[in-house]
């Protein structure tokens, strides 16, 4: 009979070691791919939330309407107000009326909506009222739009090309008691700091701004120039 040969113990140990190294390398590679995919998904989620928040803010501004309201005490409130209410805890805020409030269920209500965007702590909030002219019991509904935001800045461009930190601006020359509450800025610039993407700055032209656009407007840094169409939605 011929002599049969098999694997020696040393050969078996070497084969097992090689397979173990291959398995370890494959596991490390798979782990790296999974971590990369997880990081990509997390980054995509952050970007999606940021994009959604910026677009929602821009959409409301682009639908601004020259509709003053009555506040909880019956006092007239301008169509767009940049001042803060006392002790509301917000660092910056803007409140205005907007058109386009969808009504898919056919409720008996106006298509205009009163909204307020504000920064409370590090949360960008959108508030809205279910009525335009309020009573004592009217309270806004709060939507938490974006977390981790800091340093919200707002400024407003009038028809003469001047930037204002408050709105309506205190202007004796142009003030008209009948039309001043309906006055809207030509454009609104808002900027804030995001923990992942740094400073986000947008310049939004309001819907009724084209008729009074000046020929030379200051840019985002206050230097003379023109309003770049690429910056406007």
TAWOKA-V547708 format. One line per field, one symbol per residue. ss: DSSP state (a for helix, b for strand, c for the rest). A space follows every 10 residues. Layout:
ss=???
This chain:
ss=ccccccccaa aaaaaaaaaa aaaaaaaaaa aaaaaaaaaa aaaaaaaaaa aaaaaaaaaa aacbccccbb cccccbbccb bccccccccc cbbbbbbbcc cccccccccc ccbbbbbbbb ccbbbbbbbc cccccccccc bbbbbbbcbb bbbbbbbccc ccbbcccccc ccccccccca aaccccbbbb bbbbcccbbb bbbbbcccca aaccccbbcc cccbbcccaa acc
